[in-house]
Amino acid sequence: MKNRDMKYDWMRLIEVSGPFLAPAVLDDAFPTGLDGLDRRVKRELGHYYEEWVDAHENGDKRFGDIHRAWCMAVLKEGLGWELDGAMGSSRPTTRL
């Protein structure tokens, strides 16, 4: 998979607003590129994202919990971080 395709795969998994996650910005931030997403991980993160979008658009009263679950899934499943409970106390196990 080309580096450009991997960037778009990652960008499809998040809500993009503004120029912050444009391919040129990602090129600057990650000059060696992003790792590709495993199909299983991509599918799983896609489900979390769909649930997040539905909750956001429908004003779900559980949105806070769903948002935390989405963030934790991206950190743990997408980026391979080991999480120690609280969202702020984590350490990466892979290099970005």
LOMAR-981837 format. One record per atom (N, C-alpha, C): residue in three letters; x, y, z. Coordinates in pm, 1 decimal, decimal comma. Example, Ala and Ser with C-alpha at 12.3 -4.5 7.8 and 13.67 -1.06 7.14 Angstrom:
2
- ala|1319,0|-569,0|780,0
- ala|1230,0|-450,0|780,0
- ala|1320,0|-330,0|780,0
- ser|1285,0|-225,0|708,0
- ser|1367,0|-106,0|714,0
- ser|1290,0|3,0|787,0
END
This chain:
96
- met|85,0|-117,4|0,0
- met|0,0|0,0|0,0
- met|89,7|124,0|0,0
- lys|56,0|218,3|-82,4
- lys|132,9|341,4|-90,4
- lys|113,7|425,2|35,4
- asn|216,0|504,2|69,1
- asn|211,0|590,8|187,3
- asn|90,7|684,4|179,9
- arg|61,9|737,1|64,7
- arg|-53,0|827,7|47,5
- arg|-183,9|755,7|80,4
- asp|-196,9|631,1|34,0
- asp|-317,6|553,2|62,7
- asp|-332,4|528,3|211,5
- met|-220,2|501,3|282,2
- met|-226,2|477,8|426,3
- met|-274,6|602,6|499,6
- lys|-229,4|720,5|454,9
- lys|-274,2|844,4|518,5
- lys|-424,7|861,2|503,5
- tyr|-475,3|831,6|385,4
- tyr|-618,5|845,0|364,1
- tyr|-696,5|740,4|443,9
- asp|-640,6|619,4|460,7
- asp|-705,2|519,8|545,7
- asp|-718,7|572,5|687,5
- trp|-611,5|631,3|742,2
- trp|-616,8|687,8|876,9
- trp|-715,8|803,4|883,0
- met|-716,0|888,1|781,6
- met|-802,3|1005,7|782,8
- met|-949,8|967,5|772,8
- arg|-980,4|854,3|710,2
- arg|-1119,7|809,1|700,0
- arg|-1175,4|765,8|834,9
- leu|-1087,9|740,0|931,8
- leu|-1131,2|691,5|1062,3
- leu|-1159,8|802,8|1161,7
- ile|-1141,4|925,6|1121,7
- ile|-1160,6|1036,2|1216,2
- ile|-1243,1|1146,1|1152,1
- glu|-1295,0|1232,5|1236,3
- glu|-1366,7|1350,5|1189,5
- glu|-1261,3|1454,6|1153,7
- val|-1254,0|1491,9|1027,8
- val|-1153,6|1587,5|982,8
- val|-1220,3|1723,1|965,6
- ser|-1170,9|1821,8|1039,4
- ser|-1221,4|1957,1|1021,7
- ser|-1102,3|2050,9|1018,6
- gly|-1097,2|2132,6|918,4
- gly|-985,2|2224,6|905,4
- gly|-866,6|2159,0|837,1
- pro|-756,2|2232,2|826,7
- pro|-639,2|2185,1|752,7
- pro|-544,2|2098,7|834,7
- phe|-580,1|2066,5|958,8
- phe|-485,2|2004,6|1050,0
- phe|-441,7|1864,5|1008,8
- leu|-526,7|1791,4|940,3
- leu|-492,1|1655,5|901,6
- leu|-485,5|1637,8|750,9
- ala|-452,7|1742,9|682,2
- ala|-435,2|1733,9|537,7
- ala|-311,4|1649,1|508,6
- pro|-308,3|1579,7|393,2
- pro|-192,4|1496,3|361,0
- pro|-58,3|1570,8|372,5
- ala|-53,0|1696,9|334,3
- ala|72,8|1771,9|344,8
- ala|116,0|1788,4|490,8
- val|20,3|1809,6|580,3
- val|50,8|1822,9|722,3
- val|100,5|1689,3|777,0
- leu|36,3|1580,4|737,2
- leu|81,3|1448,4|780,7
- leu|220,9|1417,5|728,9
- asp|250,7|1458,9|605,3
- asp|385,6|1440,2|551,5
- asp|489,3|1510,7|637,5
- asp|458,3|1631,8|681,4
- asp|550,8|1706,6|766,8
- asp|565,5|1641,7|904,1
- ala|454,7|1597,0|960,8
- ala|456,6|1540,1|1096,2
- ala|516,1|1399,5|1098,4
- phe|494,6|1323,2|994,0
- phe|542,6|1185,0|986,9
- phe|620,6|1164,8|857,1
- pro|742,3|1218,6|848,4
- pro|817,3|1212,3|722,8
- pro|847,1|1070,1|675,4
- thr|850,4|972,9|767,1
- thr|873,1|834,5|726,3
- thr|743,5|761,0|699,1
- gly|631,7|830,3|715,4
- gly|501,1|772,1|685,2
- gly|434,9|708,9|805,6
- leu|311,6|669,4|786,0
- leu|231,8|601,3|888,6
- leu|228,7|452,3|858,9
- asp|219,5|372,6|963,3
- asp|202,7|229,5|943,9
- asp|65,8|203,9|883,4
- gly|56,7|100,3|801,9
- gly|-71,8|61,6|746,4
- gly|-160,3|1,1|853,8
- leu|-289,2|3,5|830,9
- leu|-383,8|-54,3|925,4
- leu|-416,8|-197,5|886,6
- asp|-409,7|-286,1|983,4
- asp|-454,4|-422,6|965,7
- asp|-604,4|-418,8|933,5
- arg|-650,7|-505,4|847,0
- arg|-793,0|-503,3|807,3
- arg|-885,7|-519,4|926,6
- arg|-849,3|-608,4|1019,5
- arg|-932,5|-629,9|1138,2
- arg|-939,4|-503,4|1221,1
- val|-824,4|-438,3|1241,3
- val|-819,2|-314,8|1320,6
- val|-897,9|-205,1|1249,9
- lys|-880,8|-194,7|1120,3
- lys|-952,3|-93,0|1043,2
- lys|-1103,8|-111,9|1055,7
- arg|-1148,3|-235,7|1044,9
- arg|-1291,9|-265,2|1056,4
- arg|-1341,9|-233,2|1197,6
- glu|-1264,0|-273,9|1299,3
- glu|-1303,5|-249,8|1438,2
- glu|-1310,4|-99,9|1468,3
- leu|-1208,5|-24,9|1425,0
- leu|-1210,6|119,4|1447,9
- leu|-1324,4|185,6|1371,2
- gly|-1355,6|133,0|1254,5
- gly|-1467,7|185,2|1177,9
- gly|-1599,5|171,1|1252,9
- his|-1617,3|59,1|1322,5
- his|-1739,2|38,4|1402,2
- his|-1745,6|137,2|1518,5
- tyr|-1632,3|154,8|1588,1
- tyr|-1629,1|253,2|1696,5
- tyr|-1662,0|392,0|1643,6
- tyr|-1605,9|427,4|1527,6
- tyr|-1629,1|559,9|1469,4
- tyr|-1776,3|578,3|1432,7
- glu|-1836,0|476,9|1371,0
- glu|-1977,7|486,3|1334,5
- glu|-2064,3|507,0|1458,2
- glu|-2032,8|435,9|1565,9
- glu|-2108,1|452,4|1690,1
- glu|-2090,0|594,0|1743,8
- trp|-1966,7|646,7|1734,7
- trp|-1938,1|782,9|1781,4
- trp|-2018,3|884,7|1699,8
- val|-2017,5|871,0|1568,0
- val|-2090,9|963,1|1480,9
- val|-2239,8|958,5|1511,9
- asp|-2295,6|838,2|1523,5
- asp|-2438,6|825,4|1554,6
- asp|-2471,7|893,5|1687,4
- ala|-2389,9|868,7|1789,2
- ala|-2414,3|928,6|1921,2
- ala|-2403,8|1080,3|1914,3
- his|-2306,8|1131,0|1840,0
- his|-2286,0|1275,6|1827,3
- his|-2402,7|1340,3|1754,4
- glu|-2442,7|1281,7|1643,8
- glu|-2550,2|1339,8|1562,8
- glu|-2686,5|1332,3|1631,0
- asn|-2706,6|1231,7|1714,6
- asn|-2837,3|1211,5|1777,5
- asn|-2844,0|1261,1|1921,1
- gly|-2738,2|1326,8|1968,0
- gly|-2738,6|1379,9|2103,8
- gly|-2754,8|1271,9|2209,8
- asp|-2695,1|1156,4|2185,6
- asp|-2704,8|1043,6|2279,1
- asp|-2653,5|1084,5|2417,2
- lys|-2730,0|1054,0|2520,8
- lys|-2689,3|1092,2|2656,3
- lys|-2564,9|1015,3|2701,8
- arg|-2530,6|908,4|2631,1
- arg|-2409,5|832,2|2663,0
- arg|-2289,8|878,5|2581,1
- phe|-2300,5|994,6|2516,3
- phe|-2195,4|1039,6|2426,1
- phe|-2058,7|1045,3|2494,0
- gly|-2051,4|1091,6|2617,2
- gly|-1922,8|1099,4|2686,9
- gly|-1854,8|963,9|2697,1
- asp|-1931,3|861,6|2732,3
- asp|-1876,0|726,0|2741,8
- asp|-1835,8|673,0|2604,4
- ile|-1919,5|700,3|2505,3
- ile|-1890,0|654,6|2369,4
- ile|-1766,7|726,3|2315,7
- his|-1753,2|855,2|2346,0
- his|-1636,1|931,3|2302,6
- his|-1508,7|874,5|2366,2
- arg|-1514,1|845,7|2496,7
- arg|-1397,6|787,1|2564,6
- arg|-1362,5|650,8|2504,6
- ala|-1463,4|569,8|2475,9
- ala|-1439,1|438,2|2416,0
- ala|-1372,5|452,2|2279,2
- trp|-1417,5|549,2|2199,9
- trp|-1359,4|575,5|2067,7
- trp|-1212,7|616,6|2081,5
- cys|-1184,3|709,5|2173,6
- cys|-1046,2|755,2|2194,7
- cys|-957,4|640,1|2241,1
- met|-1008,4|560,4|2334,4
- met|-930,6|446,8|2385,6
- met|-904,2|344,8|2274,3
- ala|-1002,0|320,3|2188,9
- ala|-984,3|225,4|2078,8
- ala|-876,5|273,8|1982,4
- val|-877,5|403,7|1951,0
- val|-775,4|458,4|1860,4
- val|-637,2|443,4|1922,8
- leu|-624,8|479,4|2051,4
- leu|-494,7|470,4|2117,8
- leu|-447,3|325,9|2132,1
- lys|-537,2|239,1|2175,4
- lys|-498,1|101,3|2203,6
- lys|-489,8|16,2|2076,8
- glu|-598,1|11,7|2001,0
- glu|-603,1|-74,7|1882,9
- glu|-529,8|-14,5|1763,5
- gly|-554,0|114,6|1739,3
- gly|-494,5|178,8|1622,3
- gly|-347,3|208,6|1636,8
- leu|-307,7|259,4|1754,0
- leu|-168,6|300,3|1774,0
- leu|-87,1|201,6|1856,5
- gly|-153,3|101,8|1914,1
- gly|-82,1|-0,6|1988,9
- gly|-30,7|43,8|2124,6
- trp|-94,3|141,7|2184,9
- trp|-52,2|188,9|2316,8
- trp|-105,0|95,8|2424,2
- glu|-24,3|75,5|2527,9
- glu|-71,6|6,3|2647,4
- glu|-130,8|112,7|2737,8
- leu|-252,8|91,9|2781,7
- leu|-320,9|192,5|2862,4
- leu|-330,1|145,1|3005,8
- asp|-299,5|235,3|3098,4
- asp|-296,7|203,1|3240,4
- asp|-422,0|248,5|3313,3
- gly|-534,5|249,0|3249,9
- gly|-658,6|289,4|3316,2
- gly|-705,6|425,8|3271,2
- ala|-653,0|531,5|3330,6
- ala|-693,0|667,8|3294,2
- ala|-637,7|699,8|3156,8
- met|-713,7|775,6|3080,3
- met|-672,0|805,1|2943,9
- met|-537,8|875,3|2938,8
- gly|-507,5|957,2|3038,7
- gly|-382,1|1032,3|3037,4
- gly|-261,4|953,0|3078,1
- ser|-277,9|837,9|3141,0
- ser|-162,1|761,2|3186,8
- ser|-140,3|642,9|3094,4
- ser|-73,2|668,9|2985,3
- ser|-47,2|565,4|2887,0
- ser|94,4|580,2|2834,6
- arg|140,4|476,1|2771,2
- arg|272,3|484,0|2709,6
- arg|266,4|410,8|2576,9
- pro|330,5|464,9|2476,0
- pro|327,5|396,5|2346,0
- pro|416,0|272,2|2348,5
- thr|371,6|166,9|2280,9
- thr|453,4|49,0|2267,2
- thr|507,5|39,2|2124,0
- thr|463,1|128,9|2038,0
- thr|514,3|134,4|1902,6
- thr|558,3|275,5|1874,2
- arg|650,1|289,8|1781,2
- arg|695,1|423,7|1743,9
- arg|606,4|477,9|1635,5
- leu|572,1|604,2|1646,2
- leu|490,9|669,0|1543,1
- leu|581,7|723,9|1437,5
END
